[in-house]
Amino acid sequence: YRHIEHIPSWAQAYRFRRTILAQESASQGEALLLDLAASIPGAMFRLEHRADPGWCFSYVSPGVEALFGLTPDQACS
C-alpha cells in the first residue's frame, strides 16, 4: 500500500471532465462553422467594435478572395 498525497474529489473530477467536454464541443462547433463558411457562396464575416481602432473585422471567410481579391488576413488587417 502506497500513500497517495492527493486524490481529486468526485466533484473535482466531474468539473474537469465537464470542462474537457465543453472544450471539445466548442472545437467541433468552430470546425463546423469554418467548414460552412468555406462552402457557401459569398463571404461571412464578424465585425467587432473596439475602442481602438473602432470597427474591424475579426473574421472573414475565404470567400472574400473571390469577391474582392483579398485574402482573409488582408481583409482583417
Solvent accessible surface area in square Angstrom, and as a share of the most:
residue,aa,sasa,rsa
1,Y,252,0.96
2,R,200,0.73
3,H,146,0.65
4,I,100,0.51
5,E,160,0.72
6,H,126,0.56
7,I,121,0.62
8,P,75,0.47
9,S,58,0.37
10,W,227,0.80
11,A,54,0.42
12,Q,77,0.34
13,A,46,0.35
14,Y,135,0.51
15,R,122,0.45
16,F,138,0.58
17,R,133,0.49
18,R,133,0.48
19,T,68,0.40
20,I,53,0.27
21,L,83,0.41
22,A,61,0.48
23,Q,105,0.47
24,E,84,0.38
25,S,69,0.45
26,A,67,0.52
27,S,70,0.45
28,Q,130,0.58
29,G,40,0.38
30,E,107,0.48
31,A,59,0.46
32,L,130,0.65
33,L,83,0.41
34,L,84,0.42
35,D,96,0.50
36,L,89,0.44
37,A,1,0.01
38,A,65,0.50
39,S,84,0.54
40,I,59,0.30
41,P,127,0.80
42,G,32,0.31
43,A,35,0.27
44,M,54,0.24
45,F,124,0.52
46,R,126,0.46
47,L,81,0.40
48,E,56,0.25
49,H,117,0.52
50,R,109,0.40
51,A,112,0.87
52,D,125,0.65
53,P,102,0.64
54,G,14,0.13
55,W,164,0.58
56,C,22,0.13
57,F,79,0.33
58,S,41,0.26
59,Y,52,0.20
60,V,9,0.05
61,S,0,0.00
62,P,71,0.45
63,G,19,0.18
64,V,9,0.05
65,E,92,0.41
66,A,100,0.77
67,L,100,0.50
68,F,146,0.61
69,G,59,0.56
70,L,75,0.37
71,T,51,0.30
72,P,37,0.23
73,D,117,0.61
74,Q,103,0.46
75,A,19,0.15
76,C,45,0.27
77,S,128,0.83
